[in-house]
Amino acid sequence: MSTSSSLVLGRVIGDVVDQFSPTVALQISYNGRRLLNGADFRPSVVAERPRVEIGGTDFRQSYTLVMVDPDAPNPSNPTLREYLHWLVTDIPGTTDSCYGREVITYESPRPTAGIHRVVFVLYQQMARGTVDAVPLLRHNFNTRSFAVGHGLGAPVAAAFYTCQPEGGTGGRRLIVRPPRTTP
């Protein structure tokens, strides 16, 4: 399944961003465990900020990374949508997010109910220092409005995982089982 189709199926495209064509590689990992779109990570796994590697071909190019939860506080009633977990700007291409400027410090997802999507969206900046306004609140952040307000254009990459309470048992999931064979 392509990145774009998994973003559509996960309703990242639609709920957080509009349709776009990914043009930059984005690799995210927590404690060496690489994020694949739609994977389930528990709060204990995502307690520390992830390693985020940005592709591209030019070290002089800058990127902004936004991490939000569009399902806060509860997927059935997301009144705090989108909750801003992390915001990093001025990340040089071909590097790791640790080389960027952390505008909003990493806050690990700790959902209390339901299965939440945690979404990373990467934007290419026009130049370093062009994304300088700090959001006043983490809740009710709007990724689309933020991008428009800072002249970022369409995303260049995105990824997401699901997160639920540590002892959660899941919820609705598509379970793929092998076909039954008759003896």
N, C-alpha and C positions, 0 to 999 in steps of 0.2 A: 504494500500500500504506500502510495506517495505521501510526502509530507503534507501537501495541500489537501489531499482527500482525508487524511486523519484529522487535520484541523477543522475540516467541514463536519465530519462525523462527530467530533468532540464539541461542536458548536462554538469553537474559538472564533472561526470566521462566522460572523453574524452577531455573536454576543459581545465580542471584544474588539475585533477589527473587521474591516471590509475585505473582500476578496483581493488577493495580491499574488504576485509571482515571486517566490523566494529567489534571491540572487547572491546571498552570502551564506557561507557555511556557519552553523551555530551548533556547538557541542557543549552540552551541560552534563556535569557529573557530580554526584554527592558521594563523598568518601570512596571515590574510584568506581562507583556504580553509575554507568552511563544512562542518561535519561532517554528513553524511547517514548514517542508520543503515546499518551494514554496509559503509561505504566502507573502502577499504584505504589506510592511511597508513603510510609507511615511517618508521623511527626518525629519519632526518634531518629529516623534516617535523615531528615531534612533540618535538623536542629542547627547545624552549622551552615554558613553560606556555601553555595556550590562553586565549583570551578566552572567558569564559563569561557570557552575559547571561541574567539571571533575569527572567521576566515577573512577573505579579501586578499588583495594583492598589493596594497599600499599602506605602509606603516603611517603615512601622513594623513590618511583618511580617519575620521572620528565617527564613533557610533554611540548611541544611547540605548540602554537596556532598561526595560520596564518589566516588573514582575507583579502581577495582580491576581486576586482571587475574585472571579465574577459571581461566586456563589455565597458570599458572606452575608449574614452570619449563618444562613441555612439555605441549601439549594431550593427548598420549597418556598422560601420567602426571603429573597436576597436583597433586603433593604439597605445593606451597606455596600452593595455592588458599586464599583469594583474596589476591593480593599487593596491598597498599595503596600506590598511587602518589601519592595526594594527598587531603587532608582539609581542607576550609574550612568554618568555622561562622560564624554571625551575619552572613550575607550579607543586606543589606536588599533587600526586594522592589523590583522595577523598576530594579535596578542591575546592576553587573558584579561578579564574584567578587573583584576586587581590593579591594572595599570590605569584604570579610569578614575574619575572623581565620583566618590560615593556621595550622592546628594541626599538620599534617604537611606539610612542604615538598614541592613538586612534584618528582617523580623521573620522568624520561622513560622510557617503555617501550623496552627494548632486548632483544627476544627473541633467544635463540640458536638456537632450533629451532622449526619449526612456525608455524602461523598462530594468533595469540593474539587473543582478544576483549579490548578495553579498554572498560570500562563506567563510565559516569557515572550516579550515582543522586542525585536531589535530594529532600530531605525538608523539610517545613515544621516549624519549631521552635515550641514552645509560647510561648517568650519568649527574648529575647537572654540569653546567658550560661548557658543550660540544658544545653548540650553542652560539657562542660569536661574530661572525662577523656581523656587522651592515650593512645592505644594504645601498648603497650610495644614491639611488633614490627610490622614491615610484613607479614611472611609469615603465612599462616594467619589473616588477618583474616576476620571473618564479618559481612557487611553486615546480614543479618537480626538477628543478636544485638546488634550495635551499635545498630540502630534501636530494638529492644525495650528495651535497657538505658538508653536516653536518652529514652524516651517519645515517639519520633518518629512512630509510627504507620506507615501505608502511604506509599510514595513518592508524590510529586506529579508527578514527571517522571523520565525516564531516556533515555539515548542510548548508542550504542556504535559503535566502529569496530574493524576488524581491523588487526593489525600483525604483520609478519614480519621476519626478518633482512633487512638492506639488499639483499643480493644474492639473496634468496630468489626462487624461481620460482613460488611459490604452492602449490598442492596441489589438493585437491578443490574445485571451484567449479562452479556452475551457469552455463553459458555459453548465452546466448540468441542464437540465430542466426535470421536471416530464413529463411522457407521457401524451398526450392529451386524454381526455375521451370524448366520444360522449354522448350527453344528451338522 
